[in-house]
Amino acid sequence: MSVHKEIKRITTHILQEMKQRGEKISMLTAYDYSMATILDDAGLDVLLVGDSASNVMAGHETTLPITLDQMIYHAASVIRAVKRAFVVVDLPFGSYQGNSKEALNSAIRIMKESGAHGVKLEGGEEIIESVQRIITAGIPVMGHLGLTPQSIYKFGTYTVRAKEEEEANKLKTDAIALQNAGCFAVVLEKIPASLGKIVSESIQIPTIGIGAGPDCDGQVLVVNDMIGLTKGFKPRFLRQYINLYDEILGAAQSYIRDVKANDFPNEKEQY
C-alpha cells in the first residue's frame, strides 16, 4: 500500500494564522506553467499572477496595456502547475476602476476561467465599493497600497511613496478601510520601512511588502527580477539570488558554437 502524503493547500485562513504566530509569508510572482511548477515545489506560500507580466513577459513599459483575457491566460497556466500555494491574480487596469459592477464581473471571470484562489486590486477608499462587491460574491481580495503601478502616469515617477505626512496618513486610513471591507491581506509597495511597520502593527490582516521594510508580515518580489532574468533592473529593494540572464546567454552561445562547429548533435544524440 503506497502512502501518499497529502499536500496541505495554503488558504486565507492559514495566512491569517501565520501573521498571528509571527511566521513570515513568502510570495513571488509567476506567469507560466514551468516557473509555477518550480516555485510551488520550492514551497512558496503565495504566488501572484501579477500584471507585471505586461512588463516582463510582454515587454510593455507599464502594466497598463495588459488585458483581462491575457491575465486569465497567465493565471490558468499557473494554476495548472500549483498543488500547494495560494494563487492571487491582479485585476488589470481598466477592469475594475470606477465601476463596481464591472469589477465584480472581471473578478468572476478570473475565478471561473482560471481557477485562481483570489484577486488583487490597487487602491484604497476609492475602490472600496468594488472590493466589497467582489468579497460579497465570495471571492477573496488582496489590497495594494503605496506605489500602485497602474497609477504611474498620475504619480509621474517610480520613487518611494508616502514620505509626506498627508500621503502616509491616507495610506494608514486606506489600510484600515481595506481590512474593514474584508480584504484578507494587503501589499505595501515602496514606502518607508517605518510606515510599513506602523501599518503592519495597526491592522489584523497580513501585510506583504515590496520595498516596505522588514516588519511587514511577508515579502514579495517579481520572480524574473529575483532570478536575474531581467537585465539592468536593480532597485534598492531587490535581492537577486541568481543571475539567469548570463547563465542562459552562455548556454545559448555554447549551443551556437556547437551547431556551427558541427559538434551538435554527436553520435549519442542521433538515431
N, C-alpha and C positions, 0 to 999 in steps of 0.2 A: 504494500500500500504506500503510495507516494504521499509525502507530507508537503502540502502546498502552503507555503507561508503567505498569508493574505496581506497585501499592502494596504495600509490604512490611508485612505484619502484625506487630504487636508480640507477642512471646511472653515467657514467663517467662525464657527464656534471654537474650533481648535486655535485659530489665530487670536481670538479674544483671550483664550486661556493662556496663550504664550505671553501676551502682554502682561497679564495678571501675575504670572510667575517670573517675569523678567527674562524670558528667553527671547533672544533677538530673532526677527523674521528675515529670512533670506529671499530675495526676489531679483530676477533678471528678466529681460525681455526675450521673446522668442517669436519667430515669424514663419518657421517652416518645420516640416516633419523631422528631418535629420537632426537639426540642432535641438529641437524639443526633446527628442529621444535621449540625447546625451545629458541635457540639463535635468530631465526628470530622473534619470538613472543616478545622477550625481546627488540628488536629494534636495533640490531647491523646494522651498515651501510654496512660493507663488511664482507663476510665470505670467508676465504681462505681454499680451499681443499688442504692442504699442503702435500708435500712429507714427512713431519714429521709423516705421517701415517705409514711410514716404521718403525719408532721407537715406537710410542705409540700404534698403532693398531696391528702391525705385530711382534714387539719385536726384530727388527734388531738393530744392534749397530749404523749404519749410515743410511743416506737417500738413499744411492746408490742402494740397491737391488730392490727397488720398480719399477714395470714395468708400461708402458703406459696403458696397459689393466687394471691393478689394480687401477691406478689413475682415469680412466674413470668410473670404478665400484663405487668408493667412490664419485666421482663428481655427477654421476647420482642419487645416494642415497640422496645426499644433495639437489640437485635441486628439487627433488620431494617434499621436505618439505618447500621450500622457496617461500614466497609471496612478500617480500619487499627488502631484502638485495641483494647487488651486489655480485655475486659469481665468484671468481677467482680461477683458478686451476694451480698448479705447473706443468710445463713440467718436467718430471723426468729425472734424469741423463741418458745421452746417447741418448736422443730423440731429441736433437737439437744442441749439441756442434759440431762445425767444419763442419756443413753441413746445409746450409740454406734451401735447398730443403726438407731435412728430417724434419727440424724444422717446416716448413710450413705444411707438411703432418701430423705431430704429433698434431699441434695446430688445424688443421681442424678436425681431428678425435675427439679430446676433445670436440670441439664445436658441431659437428654433433651428436655424440653418447651420450653426457651427457646433452646437453642443457645449458651448462655454459655460462657465460657472458664475460669471458676474460681469459687470461693465464698469468702466471708469469715465467720469465726466470732469472737465476742468471748470473751476469757478466756485463762488460762494453763494451769497444771498441771491444773486441774480439768476441762479439756476435751481434754486430750492424747490420750486414748483415741479420742475422736470424730475428732480431727484425723488420727491415724494410720490409722484405718479408712477415712476418705474418700480419703486420699492413696494408700493401698494399692489402691484401686479406680481409680487413675489420674486422679483429679480434683485439680487444683492448689488449694491452700488458702492464703489470706492470713489472718494473725492480726490481732488488735486488742487492744491493751493501754492502760492508763491509765484515762481516763474511758470506761467502757463503758456507753452509754446504756440498754441492755437491763436493766442492774442499777441503774437510777436510784432505785428505791424502797429498795434496800439502802443506797446512798450517802446518799440524802435531800437531795442538793444537786448542782448542776452546777458546783461550784467545782473548781479545779485539784486533780489527784490526785498522789499520791506525793511530797508535800512532806516528809513524815516519813521517817526513815531506814528503818524497817521496811517500809513500803509500797514505797519506792524499791528496796530490796534484792529484794523479791518480784518487782517488775517486771523487774529485770535477770535474775533466775533464770528467770522465765517466758519472756522473750525468747529466751534460750538454749534452753530446753525446746522452744519452738515451732520454732526453727531445726533442732534435732536431730530433731524429729518429721517434718521435711520441708517445712515451710511455705516458700513462695517469697518472701514479704515479710511485713511486719507494720506495721500502722497504730499510731502512738503519738498518743493524743489527750489534749490539755490536761494536760501535765506540764511541770515546769520545763525551760527550754531546756538547762540544764547536764546534766540527766539524759537528755534527748533526744540530746545529743552523745555522752555516755558509752555509751549503748545502741547508737547507730549505729556507733560505732567498735569495739564489742565483739562484734558479730555480722557474719557474712559476707553475710547476705541483706539486701536493701534495706529501709529504714525509710521510712514515709510519714507525715509529721507533719501534725497539725491542732492548732495551738496548742501545738507542741512544739519551737519554735525553728528557727533556720536551718540547723542542722547535720544534720538528717535527710536521707536520700538523695532524698526527694521531698516534695511537698506536696499536700494535698487540701482542698477546700472543698465545701460544699453549693452547687451551681450557683445555686439560687434566691436564696441569700444574696449570692453573689458578684456577681450582676447586679441586685441590688436589687429582686427581685420580692416578697420578704418585707418586711413593714413593721415597723419598730421592733426588729428583732433585730440588735444591734450589739456582739457580744462583742469583746474586745480582739484576738483572733487573726484577725478577719475584715477583709479589704480589699475594699471594694465598688468595682467597676470601672465601674459604670454604675447609674443609678437608674431601672430599668424601671417601677417602681411609678408614679412620677409621669409618665413618658412615656406609659404606657398609659392612665392616668387622664385625661390631657389629650386623648389621641386619642379616647377614649370620649366625653368631654364635647363635643368638637368634632362628633363624629358625631351626638350627641343634638341639638345646636343646629341642624345642617344638616337633620336629619329634621323637627324641629319647624317650621323656617322654610320647609319645602318646597323647600329648596335641593339636597337629595339625593333621588333621582337627578336630574341635569341632562340636557340634550339628548343629550350624548355617552354618557350612562350608561343609555340605554334602547334598546329595539329597535323 
